[in-house]
Structure formats: structure tokens, C-alpha cells
Amino acid sequence: MPPENSQPTTNDRQQSFWKEFFKLVFLSVIIVIPFRLYIAQPFVVDGLSMYPTFDNDDYLIIDEISFRFRGPERGEVLVFKYPNDPKKYFIKRLIGLPNETVKIRDGEVTIVNAEYPEGLRLSEPYVRLPKHENLTTILEEDDYFVMGDNRASSADSRIWGALPATNIVGRPVFRLYPPDLFPGNYDE
């Protein structure tokens, strides 16, 4: 029987340390990895296609779960897999929804759909560098039309076509610096 005032031995302390260490690693793995894979992930902005809303190297946290419960809404900023190379990720603003017609006349965007058969001209306060061009695109079921806020310097749906719904990853919910919750949202 050990004495009443016995101290743990070095071996006991080492075993306790490793036991706690492996518990911590195990819990981290079962919590962090699923969170990272299915709920949120980091994203670093590369380029100036969304300037001035986002700058090059802005560090964002992307919400990957919202669109499982609701569809993307016009005006939201999306992170998605580039349709021509799904290993690359892009960030753009959602302009056109499935089954709509997007008309661009001298840089002004008009949406034609069942609710607005004569067209709805978009107010876009986030566009600071417009590009005066003309284009008409008819979207099919599960297709979206996205554009960068820096219209003069953005490779987007005007160039490579519609964005398939399956390529959408999520939306930014937090910018690290400068700190911002739901960056890119504009209330009209």
C-alpha cells in the first residue's frame, strides 16, 4: 500500500501528459476538420476584380452551409470554383439568377424575368470602375451570372459564361482585416 503523502512519479506525469495530449489532438481532429470541410473555410482574395469591396490579399472566412438551406440571392458575394478550372476559386457578385435574362447596355445592367417582364435596372452602388459594354445572356435552370465589382478589370460571366450552381462554395461572412462581418453586403 502506497504511503499517504505519495507524490506522482516522473513516469506517472509523463503518461498523464501524453494521455491528455492525445485527447486534445483527437478532439481537435473530430471538431476542426469537419468544421473546415463542411461549415467554413478560409479564403484569400487574389487580384483586384472585386476592388474596392475587397482588396488583394484580404483574408476572408467563407460560410459553406447557408446555401444548403436557401438559394443565393442577387447582390450577394459568392466564392465558387471557376467553371473552366475547378481547382481555382473565384470571388464575384451575383447578378443574374436561374431562368433570367441579363442585359447590359452601355454598362447598365437590366434583369428580365417573370416578375419584371419589361426589365429591372439594377442599382449597383458597389461598382466604382464600370465598363461600358453591351451583352445579353439568357440563363438556364441552375445557372447564375456573376460579375466583379471592378467591371473594368474582371474575368467573369461576361467572358466565360454562366456559373453552374454546383460550383458555388459559399459566401464571405467575415473579413479579418479590416474586420468586417458579412463584408460586401449592400443595403439598398
Backbone torsions as a table, in degrees:
resi	resn	phi	psi	omega
1	MET	NA	129.7	-177.7
2	PRO	-69.2	151.9	177.3
3	PRO	-63.5	156.1	-177.1
4	GLU	-60.3	-39.8	-176.1
5	ASN	-98.1	35.7	-176.4
6	SER	-74.4	139.4	178.0
7	GLN	-96.3	147.0	176.1
8	PRO	-64.5	143.9	179.7
9	THR	-81.0	167.9	177.7
10	THR	-58.9	-40.6	179.9
11	ASN	-63.3	-42.3	177.7
12	ASP	-62.2	-41.6	179.8
13	ARG	-65.9	-40.2	179.0
14	GLN	-65.0	-43.0	178.8
15	GLN	-63.5	-41.4	178.3
16	SER	-64.0	-42.1	178.3
17	PHE	-59.2	-50.5	-177.3
18	TRP	-66.0	-35.7	177.6
19	LYS	-62.4	-47.5	178.7
20	GLU	-65.9	-38.6	179.1
21	PHE	-61.0	-47.9	-179.3
22	PHE	-68.0	-32.6	173.9
23	LYS	-62.8	-44.8	180.0
24	LEU	-62.2	-45.8	179.0
25	VAL	-62.5	-45.0	-179.7
26	PHE	-60.4	-48.4	178.9
27	LEU	-62.7	-39.7	178.2
28	SER	-61.2	-44.0	-178.8
29	VAL	-64.7	-44.5	-177.0
30	ILE	-75.5	-16.5	177.4
31	ILE	-99.0	-51.4	-172.1
32	VAL	-70.2	-46.1	-175.5
33	ILE	-63.8	-49.5	176.7
34	PRO	-61.8	-38.1	177.6
35	PHE	-59.3	-47.3	-178.7
36	ARG	-65.6	-37.5	-176.4
37	LEU	-80.4	-33.5	-170.3
38	TYR	-119.5	-14.7	-173.7
39	ILE	-116.1	-52.9	-177.2
40	ALA	-149.2	150.9	177.7
41	GLN	-148.6	156.1	177.7
42	PRO	-78.2	154.2	178.1
43	PHE	-148.7	132.8	177.5
44	VAL	-110.6	125.4	-179.6
45	VAL	-68.3	130.5	179.7
46	ASP	-121.6	105.0	179.0
47	GLY	112.2	179.8	-174.7
48	LEU	-117.1	20.9	-177.8
49	SER	-68.1	-19.3	178.9
50	MET	-107.7	10.5	179.0
51	TYR	-66.2	137.8	7.6
52	PRO	-92.1	0.6	-179.6
53	THR	-61.3	-46.5	176.9
54	PHE	-130.0	141.7	179.0
55	ASP	-104.1	162.0	175.6
56	ASN	-56.0	136.8	178.5
57	ASP	74.0	9.9	172.4
58	ASP	-62.3	136.8	-179.3
59	TYR	-102.0	118.8	-175.2
60	LEU	-119.5	153.1	169.0
61	ILE	-106.8	128.1	-174.8
62	ILE	-103.6	127.9	175.1
63	ASP	-82.3	117.8	-178.9
64	GLU	-102.5	0.1	-172.0
65	ILE	-105.6	-27.2	-175.2
66	SER	-54.4	-43.5	-174.3
67	PHE	-74.6	-1.7	171.6
68	ARG	-79.8	-18.1	-177.6
69	PHE	-110.9	-16.1	179.2
70	ARG	-154.4	158.7	178.2
71	GLY	-82.1	159.4	175.1
72	PRO	-63.3	148.8	-178.2
73	GLU	-113.6	147.1	178.7
74	ARG	-53.3	135.0	178.6
75	GLY	95.9	-17.4	178.4
76	GLU	-73.0	152.0	173.6
77	VAL	-90.1	133.6	-178.7
78	LEU	-119.0	146.4	166.5
79	VAL	-108.4	133.6	-174.6
80	PHE	-151.0	163.9	174.6
81	LYS	-80.8	128.1	179.8
82	TYR	-59.6	123.1	-175.5
83	PRO	-56.3	-32.2	-177.9
84	ASN	-86.6	-10.1	177.0
85	ASP	-159.5	87.6	-173.9
86	PRO	-62.0	-5.5	174.7
87	LYS	-78.7	-16.8	179.6
88	LYS	-98.7	145.1	178.1
89	TYR	-114.1	138.3	178.8
90	PHE	-120.3	161.9	174.0
91	ILE	-130.8	125.2	-178.5
92	LYS	-149.8	171.4	178.6
93	ARG	-98.1	138.5	179.8
94	LEU	-78.1	122.8	-177.7
95	ILE	-111.6	-50.4	-176.3
96	GLY	-115.7	140.2	-179.3
97	LEU	-102.6	166.6	179.8
98	PRO	-52.3	142.8	177.0
99	ASN	65.3	23.2	176.0
100	GLU	-110.2	164.4	171.9
101	THR	-112.3	128.4	178.3
102	VAL	-104.0	120.3	178.0
103	LYS	-115.3	128.0	175.8
104	ILE	-116.9	120.3	178.9
105	ARG	-126.5	115.0	-178.0
106	ASP	51.9	38.3	177.0
107	GLY	87.5	-11.3	179.1
108	GLU	-87.1	131.1	-176.6
109	VAL	-99.2	129.1	176.5
110	THR	-125.1	136.0	178.6
111	ILE	-107.4	130.4	175.9
112	VAL	-115.1	125.0	178.6
113	ASN	-151.7	-173.7	-178.0
114	ALA	-62.2	-35.6	-179.6
115	GLU	-74.6	-32.3	-178.4
116	TYR	-128.0	72.5	-177.9
117	PRO	-63.7	-24.6	177.2
118	GLU	-88.8	-9.9	177.5
119	GLY	105.6	145.2	176.2
120	LEU	-120.1	115.0	178.1
121	ARG	-79.1	126.3	-177.5
122	LEU	-79.6	136.9	169.1
123	SER	-91.0	122.7	-174.9
124	GLU	-126.3	79.4	-177.1
125	PRO	-67.0	-16.2	-178.5
126	TYR	-81.1	-13.4	-179.5
127	VAL	-84.9	117.5	178.5
128	ARG	-109.6	-25.6	-178.1
129	LEU	-123.1	83.6	-175.9
130	PRO	-74.5	165.4	173.3
131	LYS	-128.7	120.9	-176.9
132	HIS	-84.5	103.9	-176.4
133	GLU	-146.1	171.1	179.2
134	ASN	-128.4	134.6	-177.0
135	LEU	-164.2	145.0	172.1
136	THR	-131.4	130.2	179.1
137	THR	-132.1	131.0	176.1
138	ILE	-103.2	121.0	-178.0
139	LEU	-91.5	143.9	177.9
140	GLU	-98.4	178.3	176.9
141	GLU	-56.6	134.1	179.3
142	ASP	68.2	20.2	174.6
143	ASP	-112.0	144.3	177.9
144	TYR	-127.0	156.2	177.5
145	PHE	-117.2	121.5	-177.2
146	VAL	-122.9	148.0	177.9
147	MET	-141.8	149.9	173.8
148	GLY	-76.4	152.7	178.1
149	ASP	-69.4	-28.1	175.1
150	ASN	-90.6	79.7	-172.4
151	ARG	-59.8	-28.5	-178.3
152	ALA	-73.6	-14.9	-175.2
153	SER	-142.4	53.6	-177.6
154	SER	-137.7	126.9	170.1
155	ALA	-89.6	113.1	-173.9
156	ASP	-147.3	-158.7	-176.8
157	SER	-59.1	-21.7	176.8
158	ARG	-65.9	-26.3	-176.4
159	ILE	-102.7	-51.9	-173.1
160	TRP	-103.6	3.4	172.7
161	GLY	94.5	-165.7	-174.7
162	ALA	-68.1	151.1	176.0
163	LEU	-96.7	119.2	176.5
164	PRO	-68.3	142.4	-179.9
165	ALA	-55.9	-34.3	-177.7
166	THR	-65.9	-16.7	-179.3
167	ASN	-86.6	-11.1	-177.3
168	ILE	-72.6	127.7	-179.5
169	VAL	-96.2	-46.4	-177.9
170	GLY	171.2	-161.4	-178.4
171	ARG	-133.9	149.4	178.2
172	PRO	-69.3	133.5	177.2
173	VAL	-115.6	-15.5	179.8
174	PHE	-153.9	135.7	171.8
175	ARG	-109.2	132.2	-177.4
176	LEU	-69.3	-49.7	-179.0
177	TYR	-144.3	126.0	-8.7
178	PRO	-67.8	143.1	-175.7
179	PRO	-57.6	133.7	-178.7
180	ASP	-158.0	127.5	176.1
181	LEU	-91.0	130.7	-175.0
182	PHE	53.7	57.7	-179.0
183	PRO	-64.9	144.4	178.0
184	GLY	92.7	-8.6	177.6
185	ASN	-75.1	138.1	175.9
186	TYR	-128.3	127.7	174.4
187	ASP	-93.9	127.2	-179.6
188	GLU	-101.0	NA	NA
